[in-house]
Amino acid sequence: MDKKSFEAFVDIGVANMQFTIDGSKEAHDNTRILNNGNGTYDRIMKNLADIAQIPIDKRFNLNVRCNFTKKT
C-alpha cells in the first residue's frame, strides 16, 4: 500500500491498519513474491517511510507485525 492509498483509507475513516514483514529481507522476499518474481520487502519499507511523513493531524494506528518461522 503506497502513501496515496494509505491516506485515502484514513480519509474515509479507516483508523487501524497492519503491515506484515516476514523476517529478514531475504526471508521476506522468498515468501512474498510479486508476479514479476521480485520480492516486496523494499517496496514495503519505502511505503512505510513515506507513510511516516503524513501530517500528525491525521489519526491512525499502524501496526507492523513480524512473522518468524523456525527456518527464519
C-alpha positions in Angstrom: 0.0 0.0 0.0 1.5 3.3 -1.1 1.1 6.7 0.7 -1.7 7.8 -1.6 -3.7 4.7 -0.9 -3.0 4.8 2.8 -4.2 8.4 3.0 -7.4 7.5 1.1 -8.2 4.9 3.7 -7.5 7.3 6.6 -9.7 10.0 4.9 -12.7 7.6 4.8 -12.2 6.7 8.5 -10.1 3.6 8.5 -8.1 4.1 11.6 -6.3 0.8 12.1 -4.0 -0.9 9.6 -1.4 -3.6 9.7 1.7 -4.3 7.6 3.4 -7.6 7.8 7.1 -8.3 7.4 8.2 -12.0 7.1 11.5 -12.0 8.8 14.7 -10.6 7.2 14.7 -9.1 3.8 15.9 -12.4 2.3 13.3 -14.4 4.1 10.5 -12.0 3.3 11.4 -11.7 -0.4 11.4 -15.5 -0.6 7.9 -15.6 0.9 6.2 -12.6 -0.6 6.8 -12.6 -4.3 5.2 -10.4 -7.0 4.0 -11.7 -10.3 7.3 -10.5 -11.9 9.3 -12.6 -9.5 10.6 -9.7 -7.3 10.2 -9.6 -3.6 8.2 -7.0 -1.7 10.5 -6.1 1.2 12.0 -2.9 -0.3 8.6 -1.7 -1.5 7.1 -2.1 1.9 10.0 -0.4 3.6 9.7 2.6 1.2 6.0 2.8 1.7 6.4 2.8 5.5 9.0 5.6 5.2 6.6 7.6 3.0 3.7 7.0 5.4 5.8 8.3 8.3 5.8 11.7 6.5 1.9 12.0 6.8 1.0 15.0 8.9 0.3 14.2 12.6 -3.2 15.7 12.4 -4.4 12.5 10.6 -5.3 10.0 13.2 -4.5 6.3 12.6 -2.9 3.3 14.2 -0.4 1.4 12.2 0.9 -1.9 13.4 3.9 -3.6 11.8 3.8 -7.3 12.5 6.9 -9.6 12.0 6.3 -13.2 11.2 9.1 -15.6 12.0 9.3 -19.4 11.5 11.7 -21.9 12.8 13.6 -21.5 9.5 13.9 -17.8 9.8 
